[in-house]
Amino acid sequence: MSTEHSGAPSLRLRVPIDEDTLSWYRAFDDPEVMEFFGGVPEELSLYEEWTARQRKLDAELGYCLWTVLDEDGEVIGFTGAQPWPRTEYGPVGEVEIGWRLARPAWGRGYATTAARITLERLRAAGVERVVATIDAGNERSIAVARRLGMERAESFTDPRTGRRVDCFRPTT
């Protein structure tokens, strides 16, 4: 599905396919991209599990972390939503919206455009409320959340990293 918003870049979101495993791995094989996700790139096997889980989520819920393709059809990352995966901390029971893009795609409006498309798709799937959990130091992602009309509602400490995470919620 291709969607354009006025003045926004053209992009497409799709349910991850097998080939996206390697594309995600390559897109995120960058310490700068992974700065707020542990600081080091993940193993290829993690992306194999993630893409398979996203296909399952989409089939069951009608949403997932979709692969983002730019105007040339190149994979530049993912955006979408999934149920918060933890039961011991954070926004337990909530649907979390998120995005992660390859470094060359930063600063071009892709994350905001893809997140807006995600919100439209979530509404169509019957999801009324979402949260965005963002490392408190990740100013770029915080700016995206604010462009989506979200504000920091609460914070928690990620027990895996010891870092503060801010939970953003829509203001309306």
N, C-alpha and C positions, 0 to 999 in steps of 0.2 A: 504494500500500500504506500503510495507516494503522497505526501501532503506538503503543501506550501502554505506558509503564513506570510502575510504582507511584510515585505522587506527581509524575510528570513531565508536562510539557505534551503535549497531543495535537498531533501533526503528521503530515505525509505527505511522502514522498520520491517523486519521479518523474524519469524520464529527461527531460532538458531538451527542450522543444518550441521551435519557432521563436519563439513569443511570449515565451519566457523571456529571449531576447536583450535586449529592451528592459527587462524586469523586473530582470534582473541589473544592467544599466547604471544604472537608476534607484536600485536598492538600494545600489549601491556608489559613487554619485556624491556622495561625502562624504569630505572630507580626513581626518576622524577614523577612518572605516572603513578608509581606504587608508593610514593612518599607517605600517604595517609592510610595505606593498606598494609602496613608492616615493613615498608621500605625496600623490600626485595621482590623481584619477580617470582611468580608462582610456577610450580612444575606444570608441564603439559597435562599430566593426569588430572589435575584440578579442573582444568578447562574442559576436559572430556566429561567429567562428572557434572560440571555446571551446565554445559550445553544440553546434556541428556535430561537433567532435572528441569531445565527451562521448557523443553518440549513437553514434558509430563505436566508441568504447571499450566502451560497454555491449553493443553487438552482438557485438563480438569477444571480450571478456573476461568479460562478465556483471557488470561494475561500472564506475562512472564517478563524476564529480562530479554528484550528483543535485540537482535543484531542491528546496528545502525550502519547504513550504506550511504555514502556521499553521492553527489550528483553524477559521478563517474561509475557508480556501482561498486566502489571499493569499501571494504569493511573498515570502519574507523572506531568501532567500540560497541558498547551496548547501552541501552536505557530501557527502563520498564519498571515493573513492580513485582513484588513477591511478598508473601506473608513473612513478617519478622521471624527469623529462623531460631531465635533463642527463647528459652523459657525462664531463664534465671536472672535476666536483667534487660534493660531497655524497654521499648514500647511493645511489651508482650501482647499478642493478640491483634496487633495492628498490621495494616498493609503498608509496606515501605516502598517508596519510589526512589529510584537511584539512577545513576549514570556514571560511566567511565569511558573516556575517549583516549585514543592514541595521542601522543604529544603533538604531532603535526596538525591535528584537528582542533587544537585549543584556540580560543580567542576568535572563532569564526561564527559563533552563534549556533553551532550544532547542538550543544548540550541543552540549551534553552528550548530550541525548536523541537528536539526529540522529546524532551520532558513534557512540553505542551501537548504533543501528539499522544504521549502516554496518558496524560490526564483525560484527554478526550476518549481514548479507548477504555480507560478504567470506568468512566461514567457510563459508557455504552455497555460495559460488563456488569453494571450495577454496584460498583464500588463507590461509596459516597465519601469516605474519609481516607486520607493517606497521611503518612508522616515521611519526613526525610531526615535520616540520621547522618550527621556530618561531623567529622573530626573538627574540633573547635579551631584548629589552625588552618583549615582548608578554605581560604578566602574565596577562591574561584567557585567552589561548589556552594558556598554560602550565598554568593551573588546570584547564582542560578536559582536557588530556592527563593530568594527575595523577589526575583523577576517573575516567579510563579505565584507571587502573592502569599508567600509563607513567611512566618516569623518564628524566632526561637521561642519555644514554649517551656522547655525544661532541658536539663542536662543530666548526664550520668557518666560514670567512669567505666570505660571498657576494661573488664578484668583481664583480658588477654594482653592488652598493651599498656594499661595504666593511664591512658590518655583520656581527656575529657571529650565527650561526644555531645553535640547539641542536637536536640530533637526539634525539628521545625514542623509547624502545622499551618494549614491555610488560615488566613485571618478572617475569611468570610465563610 
